[in-house]
Amino acid sequence: MEYLFAARRGRVLSVLATTIAAIAVVVPISAKKSASDTHAEGQIVATGTMGTHRSGHTATPLRNGDVLITGGMVRNGEFVADTELYEPTTGKFSPAGRMASPRVGHTATLLPDGRVLIVGGAARPYKDVAQAEIYDPATKRFVATGSLITARSDAEAVLLPSGEVLIAGGSAGADSHRLASAELYDPATGKFRTTGSMSLPRVSFTICPLRNGRILVTGGSVAGRYPNAQLTASAETYDPVTGKFTPAGSMRIQRQKHAAVLLGDGRVLILGGSDNRDWRGKMDSAEIYDPAAEAFADAGRMSAARFKLTNATVRLPDGKVLIAGGAGHAEIFDPAWLRFDVVAGPEMDGRYFSTATLLKGGRVLLAGGYGENVEPSSNVAWIYVPIVNSVLTQTTATTWARKSP
């Protein structure tokens, strides 16, 4: 079970007494810069507040533009079944019903028909969920579907070209042993079936679809716990045609709790993570995977070391990548120049296990997560507002700020 609050080793968890004030003005952020001293285009502004404090949740864009937020945890041992919808036109969150079970460390995948598949996760510490659910935006209800062959949490899931969903890895049982196995969900039958297994059991790894239809898997923890966790730098790809995983080289360094983003040219950007020292081993390095060469190359350094950001990175419509989790500020990666630039905006207090979801028009919803020494999780949300016609107007920023309660 990887979704547990953990402060910096040797320091005590504290309770957050107040939330960050919502502001609309641009606030310069002091951060170590490796590429330039300039700010990226766009800025972060406040939006509505979630009804529930959450981290380790999911945030899925629906066809109508709304975002479905599911599950997560408020604090250690307090996992939630409630869900909510974010409506970009109003900047507000509203209740969206309850899942059959609390879940944290689960997956949510948008299916070709517009429904959302909810799989796995933990209902309480070390109690994994096998029963999957489907959210139907037409009825605004959750209904049961098939059950995983192996109940698991902290797995990764991805939609395949066939319309099926691949669920791989994760952990299971009271001892949270790592899994190498993978399963396929068929929306037509509502059932799961086995497929090939990864070469290694993995948790805290990444999964990323490639343009050739294969699925790239990178890094993760293969055994043990802090401070004796065993990590891997290895990568492999899953072929949906053969149902098999095959080696795909190795990253330059071992990573866990990192992020992977498909770039516009078909390469994959790998960001941050940590070594087996966890908080003390956070990384600011990045690398890029080239599927043609099956090789990884250095991609520079971010402005801050980040981990626990797997679901908080987004490729923007212009091909750049917004990195919004694992640190108190956001930044943007420009693949043309291999450059990272800080995004202007207020301090966002850590954003560990938060989410970033691309909205229509290139805006991005940033929701939840927790800070370095904070319990409970946050219920605060923000919007990344991009440059429009090379100018971000104060009117645009002020409009979004006014939608914050």
WOTAPE-V693876 format. One record per run of one state. SS is the DSSP state (H for helix, E for strand, C for the rest). FROM is the first residue (numbers start at 1). LEN is the number of residues. If there is no record, write none. Layout:
BEGIN
SS | FROM | LEN
SS | FROM | LEN
END
This chain:
BEGIN
C | 1 | 13
E | 14 | 2
C | 16 | 23
E | 39 | 8
C | 47 | 8
E | 55 | 1
C | 56 | 2
E | 58 | 4
C | 62 | 5
E | 67 | 4
C | 71 | 2
E | 73 | 3
C | 76 | 2
E | 78 | 2
C | 80 | 2
E | 82 | 6
C | 88 | 4
E | 92 | 7
C | 99 | 5
E | 104 | 1
C | 105 | 2
E | 107 | 4
C | 111 | 5
E | 116 | 4
C | 120 | 2
E | 122 | 3
C | 125 | 2
E | 127 | 2
C | 129 | 2
E | 131 | 6
C | 137 | 4
E | 141 | 7
C | 148 | 5
E | 153 | 1
C | 154 | 2
E | 156 | 4
C | 160 | 5
E | 165 | 4
C | 169 | 2
E | 171 | 2
C | 173 | 4
E | 177 | 3
C | 180 | 2
E | 182 | 5
C | 187 | 4
E | 191 | 5
C | 196 | 6
E | 202 | 2
C | 204 | 2
E | 206 | 4
C | 210 | 5
E | 215 | 4
C | 219 | 2
E | 221 | 3
C | 224 | 6
E | 230 | 2
C | 232 | 2
E | 234 | 6
C | 240 | 4
E | 244 | 7
C | 251 | 5
E | 256 | 1
C | 257 | 2
E | 259 | 4
C | 263 | 5
E | 268 | 4
C | 272 | 2
E | 274 | 1
C | 275 | 3
H | 278 | 4
E | 282 | 9
C | 291 | 4
E | 295 | 12
C | 307 | 6
E | 313 | 3
C | 316 | 5
E | 321 | 3
C | 324 | 7
E | 331 | 4
C | 335 | 4
E | 339 | 6
C | 345 | 7
E | 352 | 1
C | 353 | 2
E | 355 | 4
C | 359 | 1
H | 360 | 3
C | 363 | 1
E | 364 | 4
C | 368 | 2
E | 370 | 1
C | 371 | 3
E | 374 | 2
C | 376 | 5
E | 381 | 5
C | 386 | 2
E | 388 | 1
C | 389 | 2
E | 391 | 1
C | 392 | 2
H | 394 | 9
C | 403 | 3
END
